[in-house]
Amino acid sequence: MQTEKMTRFGVSMPNRLLTHFDELISDKGYANRSEALRDLVRDYLVEREWEADEETVGTVTIVYDHHVKELADALTHIQHEMGTLIISSLHVHLTHTHCLEIIVVRGKSSEIRKMADHLIGTKGVIHGKLTAATIGSSF
C-alpha cells in the first residue's frame, strides 16, 4: 500500500481548549496532536456518512435477561426479518441470567438504525447501543 501524501496546516484555538485537547491526547495515548486530530475528523466524516444514509457498517450490542418470556425468540425473529443487514453475530453468556449479543451489520444507515432500535427497544433488553463505523472507502 502506497503512503498517502500529507499536508501540514496550522490550527488556532483558545489556550483553555488546547489544554483540554492535550489532556485527551495524553489520556488516550496518542503519539501527537496530529494523530488525535485525524481521528476526530474521521469520526465526524463517519457521522456524515450515517446522516447521508450511505452504505456503511456498525455493530449493535445488546445485553438482555434470557429468562424474560419469549425474548430470545423475539430477538431471533427480528434478526431473521432483517437478515440481509447482518454479517455476523456473537452470543456470550455473562451470568446465569444475562446474555450479551454483538451483531455486525452492513447496509444503509437508516435500515441499520431501524433494526437496532427494534432490537434495543424489545422488552427484556437491559442495555443496547448502536456503534457506527465506516466501510472506509472515503478515507
ChimeraX commands (.cxc) that place a marker at each C-alpha (Angstrom):
marker #1 position 0.00,0.00,0.00 radius 0.5
marker #1 position 1.36,3.38,-1.00 radius 0.5
marker #1 position 1.71,6.04,1.69 radius 0.5
marker #1 position -0.60,8.96,1.08 radius 0.5
marker #1 position 0.94,12.43,0.83 radius 0.5
marker #1 position 0.48,14.50,3.98 radius 0.5
marker #1 position -0.31,18.22,4.07 radius 0.5
marker #1 position 0.73,20.36,7.00 radius 0.5
marker #1 position -1.61,23.15,8.14 radius 0.5
marker #1 position -1.98,25.33,11.20 radius 0.5
marker #1 position -4.86,25.31,13.66 radius 0.5
marker #1 position -5.63,28.12,16.09 radius 0.5
marker #1 position -7.67,27.56,19.23 radius 0.5
marker #1 position -8.06,29.10,22.67 radius 0.5
marker #1 position -5.43,28.02,25.21 radius 0.5
marker #1 position -8.05,26.51,27.51 radius 0.5
marker #1 position -9.47,24.34,24.73 radius 0.5
marker #1 position -5.97,23.26,23.70 radius 0.5
marker #1 position -5.19,22.30,27.31 radius 0.5
marker #1 position -8.26,20.04,27.39 radius 0.5
marker #1 position -7.33,18.60,23.99 radius 0.5
marker #1 position -3.78,17.85,25.19 radius 0.5
marker #1 position -5.23,16.09,28.26 radius 0.5
marker #1 position -7.41,13.98,25.97 radius 0.5
marker #1 position -4.40,13.15,23.80 radius 0.5
marker #1 position -2.45,12.05,26.86 radius 0.5
marker #1 position -5.35,10.03,28.32 radius 0.5
marker #1 position -5.96,8.23,25.02 radius 0.5
marker #1 position -2.27,7.58,24.38 radius 0.5
marker #1 position -1.99,9.39,21.07 radius 0.5
marker #1 position 1.55,9.97,19.83 radius 0.5
marker #1 position 0.80,13.58,18.94 radius 0.5
marker #1 position -1.90,16.16,18.21 radius 0.5
marker #1 position -1.96,15.28,14.51 radius 0.5
marker #1 position -2.99,11.68,15.18 radius 0.5
marker #1 position -5.76,12.82,17.53 radius 0.5
marker #1 position -6.99,15.46,15.09 radius 0.5
marker #1 position -7.09,12.92,12.23 radius 0.5
marker #1 position -9.25,10.61,14.39 radius 0.5
marker #1 position -11.63,13.46,15.23 radius 0.5
marker #1 position -12.02,14.33,11.55 radius 0.5
marker #1 position -12.63,10.68,10.65 radius 0.5
marker #1 position -15.28,10.40,13.40 radius 0.5
marker #1 position -17.04,13.46,12.01 radius 0.5
marker #1 position -16.92,12.04,8.47 radius 0.5
marker #1 position -18.38,8.72,9.67 radius 0.5
marker #1 position -21.26,10.65,11.26 radius 0.5
marker #1 position -21.85,12.39,7.92 radius 0.5
marker #1 position -21.95,9.03,6.11 radius 0.5
marker #1 position -24.60,7.84,8.53 radius 0.5
marker #1 position -26.62,11.05,8.14 radius 0.5
marker #1 position -26.46,10.72,4.34 radius 0.5
marker #1 position -27.93,7.19,4.56 radius 0.5
marker #1 position -24.98,5.67,2.72 radius 0.5
marker #1 position -23.77,2.06,2.68 radius 0.5
marker #1 position -22.00,1.63,5.98 radius 0.5
marker #1 position -21.18,-0.82,8.77 radius 0.5
marker #1 position -21.50,-0.96,12.50 radius 0.5
marker #1 position -22.35,-3.08,15.50 radius 0.5
marker #1 position -25.46,-3.48,17.59 radius 0.5
marker #1 position -24.66,-4.56,21.13 radius 0.5
marker #1 position -27.39,-5.72,23.48 radius 0.5
marker #1 position -27.45,-7.13,26.99 radius 0.5
marker #1 position -30.60,-8.95,27.97 radius 0.5
marker #1 position -32.17,-11.23,30.53 radius 0.5
marker #1 position -32.73,-14.54,28.75 radius 0.5
marker #1 position -35.30,-15.55,31.39 radius 0.5
marker #1 position -37.76,-12.96,30.05 radius 0.5
marker #1 position -40.51,-14.99,28.44 radius 0.5
marker #1 position -40.18,-15.27,24.64 radius 0.5
marker #1 position -37.41,-12.63,24.48 radius 0.5
marker #1 position -34.85,-14.87,22.75 radius 0.5
marker #1 position -37.46,-15.81,20.14 radius 0.5
marker #1 position -38.37,-12.16,19.59 radius 0.5
marker #1 position -34.73,-11.14,19.14 radius 0.5
marker #1 position -34.10,-14.02,16.75 radius 0.5
marker #1 position -37.22,-13.13,14.77 radius 0.5
marker #1 position -36.11,-9.50,14.36 radius 0.5
marker #1 position -32.68,-10.64,13.18 radius 0.5
marker #1 position -34.18,-13.07,10.67 radius 0.5
marker #1 position -36.52,-10.38,9.33 radius 0.5
marker #1 position -33.58,-8.00,8.82 radius 0.5
marker #1 position -31.10,-10.77,7.97 radius 0.5
marker #1 position -29.73,-9.14,4.83 radius 0.5
marker #1 position -28.12,-6.50,7.06 radius 0.5
marker #1 position -26.38,-8.96,9.37 radius 0.5
marker #1 position -22.83,-10.04,8.61 radius 0.5
marker #1 position -22.16,-11.94,11.83 radius 0.5
marker #1 position -23.17,-12.18,15.47 radius 0.5
marker #1 position -21.57,-13.23,18.72 radius 0.5
marker #1 position -23.54,-14.53,21.69 radius 0.5
marker #1 position -21.93,-14.59,25.15 radius 0.5
marker #1 position -23.38,-15.91,28.42 radius 0.5
marker #1 position -22.44,-13.27,31.01 radius 0.5
marker #1 position -24.20,-14.72,34.05 radius 0.5
marker #1 position -26.83,-17.31,34.77 radius 0.5
marker #1 position -29.49,-14.84,33.61 radius 0.5
marker #1 position -27.78,-12.30,31.35 radius 0.5
marker #1 position -26.52,-12.59,27.80 radius 0.5
marker #1 position -24.53,-10.25,25.59 radius 0.5
marker #1 position -25.06,-10.21,21.87 radius 0.5
marker #1 position -22.93,-8.31,19.36 radius 0.5
marker #1 position -24.34,-8.11,15.86 radius 0.5
marker #1 position -22.15,-6.88,12.99 radius 0.5
marker #1 position -24.24,-5.10,10.38 radius 0.5
marker #1 position -23.78,-3.62,6.91 radius 0.5
marker #1 position -26.24,-1.68,4.78 radius 0.5
marker #1 position -27.98,1.66,4.51 radius 0.5
marker #1 position -27.72,3.50,7.80 radius 0.5
marker #1 position -31.48,4.09,8.00 radius 0.5
marker #1 position -32.15,0.35,7.77 radius 0.5
marker #1 position -29.46,-0.43,10.34 radius 0.5
marker #1 position -30.91,2.15,12.74 radius 0.5
marker #1 position -34.39,0.71,12.29 radius 0.5
marker #1 position -33.19,-2.78,13.17 radius 0.5
marker #1 position -31.07,-1.54,16.09 radius 0.5
marker #1 position -33.98,0.46,17.52 radius 0.5
marker #1 position -36.24,-2.56,17.23 radius 0.5
marker #1 position -33.73,-4.84,18.99 radius 0.5
marker #1 position -32.83,-2.34,21.71 radius 0.5
marker #1 position -36.48,-1.47,22.35 radius 0.5
marker #1 position -37.55,-5.08,22.83 radius 0.5
marker #1 position -38.94,-5.81,26.31 radius 0.5
marker #1 position -36.26,-7.55,28.39 radius 0.5
marker #1 position -33.28,-5.85,26.74 radius 0.5
marker #1 position -31.40,-4.23,29.61 radius 0.5
marker #1 position -29.00,-2.17,27.55 radius 0.5
marker #1 position -28.31,-1.64,23.89 radius 0.5
marker #1 position -26.13,0.51,21.70 radius 0.5
marker #1 position -25.58,1.05,18.01 radius 0.5
marker #1 position -21.99,1.85,17.15 radius 0.5
marker #1 position -21.47,3.49,13.78 radius 0.5
marker #1 position -18.43,2.65,11.67 radius 0.5
marker #1 position -17.47,3.01,8.03 radius 0.5
marker #1 position -16.50,0.77,5.16 radius 0.5
marker #1 position -13.57,3.16,4.80 radius 0.5
marker #1 position -13.78,3.88,1.09 radius 0.5
marker #1 position -13.89,7.65,1.72 radius 0.5
marker #1 position -10.71,7.67,3.78 radius 0.5
marker link #1:1,2 radius 0.2
marker link #1:2,3 radius 0.2
marker link #1:3,4 radius 0.2
marker link #1:4,5 radius 0.2
marker link #1:5,6 radius 0.2
marker link #1:6,7 radius 0.2
marker link #1:7,8 radius 0.2
marker link #1:8,9 radius 0.2
marker link #1:9,10 radius 0.2
marker link #1:10,11 radius 0.2
marker link #1:11,12 radius 0.2
marker link #1:12,13 radius 0.2
marker link #1:13,14 radius 0.2
marker link #1:14,15 radius 0.2
marker link #1:15,16 radius 0.2
marker link #1:16,17 radius 0.2
marker link #1:17,18 radius 0.2
marker link #1:18,19 radius 0.2
marker link #1:19,20 radius 0.2
marker link #1:20,21 radius 0.2
marker link #1:21,22 radius 0.2
marker link #1:22,23 radius 0.2
marker link #1:23,24 radius 0.2
marker link #1:24,25 radius 0.2
marker link #1:25,26 radius 0.2
marker link #1:26,27 radius 0.2
marker link #1:27,28 radius 0.2
marker link #1:28,29 radius 0.2
marker link #1:29,30 radius 0.2
marker link #1:30,31 radius 0.2
marker link #1:31,32 radius 0.2
marker link #1:32,33 radius 0.2
marker link #1:33,34 radius 0.2
marker link #1:34,35 radius 0.2
marker link #1:35,36 radius 0.2
marker link #1:36,37 radius 0.2
marker link #1:37,38 radius 0.2
marker link #1:38,39 radius 0.2
marker link #1:39,40 radius 0.2
marker link #1:40,41 radius 0.2
marker link #1:41,42 radius 0.2
marker link #1:42,43 radius 0.2
marker link #1:43,44 radius 0.2
marker link #1:44,45 radius 0.2
marker link #1:45,46 radius 0.2
marker link #1:46,47 radius 0.2
marker link #1:47,48 radius 0.2
marker link #1:48,49 radius 0.2
marker link #1:49,50 radius 0.2
marker link #1:50,51 radius 0.2
marker link #1:51,52 radius 0.2
marker link #1:52,53 radius 0.2
marker link #1:53,54 radius 0.2
marker link #1:54,55 radius 0.2
marker link #1:55,56 radius 0.2
marker link #1:56,57 radius 0.2
marker link #1:57,58 radius 0.2
marker link #1:58,59 radius 0.2
marker link #1:59,60 radius 0.2
marker link #1:60,61 radius 0.2
marker link #1:61,62 radius 0.2
marker link #1:62,63 radius 0.2
marker link #1:63,64 radius 0.2
marker link #1:64,65 radius 0.2
marker link #1:65,66 radius 0.2
marker link #1:66,67 radius 0.2
marker link #1:67,68 radius 0.2
marker link #1:68,69 radius 0.2
marker link #1:69,70 radius 0.2
marker link #1:70,71 radius 0.2
marker link #1:71,72 radius 0.2
marker link #1:72,73 radius 0.2
marker link #1:73,74 radius 0.2
marker link #1:74,75 radius 0.2
marker link #1:75,76 radius 0.2
marker link #1:76,77 radius 0.2
marker link #1:77,78 radius 0.2
marker link #1:78,79 radius 0.2
marker link #1:79,80 radius 0.2
marker link #1:80,81 radius 0.2
marker link #1:81,82 radius 0.2
marker link #1:82,83 radius 0.2
marker link #1:83,84 radius 0.2
marker link #1:84,85 radius 0.2
marker link #1:85,86 radius 0.2
marker link #1:86,87 radius 0.2
marker link #1:87,88 radius 0.2
marker link #1:88,89 radius 0.2
marker link #1:89,90 radius 0.2
marker link #1:90,91 radius 0.2
marker link #1:91,92 radius 0.2
marker link #1:92,93 radius 0.2
marker link #1:93,94 radius 0.2
marker link #1:94,95 radius 0.2
marker link #1:95,96 radius 0.2
marker link #1:96,97 radius 0.2
marker link #1:97,98 radius 0.2
marker link #1:98,99 radius 0.2
marker link #1:99,100 radius 0.2
marker link #1:100,101 radius 0.2
marker link #1:101,102 radius 0.2
marker link #1:102,103 radius 0.2
marker link #1:103,104 radius 0.2
marker link #1:104,105 radius 0.2
marker link #1:105,106 radius 0.2
marker link #1:106,107 radius 0.2
marker link #1:107,108 radius 0.2
marker link #1:108,109 radius 0.2
marker link #1:109,110 radius 0.2
marker link #1:110,111 radius 0.2
marker link #1:111,112 radius 0.2
marker link #1:112,113 radius 0.2
marker link #1:113,114 radius 0.2
marker link #1:114,115 radius 0.2
marker link #1:115,116 radius 0.2
marker link #1:116,117 radius 0.2
marker link #1:117,118 radius 0.2
marker link #1:118,119 radius 0.2
marker link #1:119,120 radius 0.2
marker link #1:120,121 radius 0.2
marker link #1:121,122 radius 0.2
marker link #1:122,123 radius 0.2
marker link #1:123,124 radius 0.2
marker link #1:124,125 radius 0.2
marker link #1:125,126 radius 0.2
marker link #1:126,127 radius 0.2
marker link #1:127,128 radius 0.2
marker link #1:128,129 radius 0.2
marker link #1:129,130 radius 0.2
marker link #1:130,131 radius 0.2
marker link #1:131,132 radius 0.2
marker link #1:132,133 radius 0.2
marker link #1:133,134 radius 0.2
marker link #1:134,135 radius 0.2
marker link #1:135,136 radius 0.2
marker link #1:136,137 radius 0.2
marker link #1:137,138 radius 0.2
marker link #1:138,139 radius 0.2
view
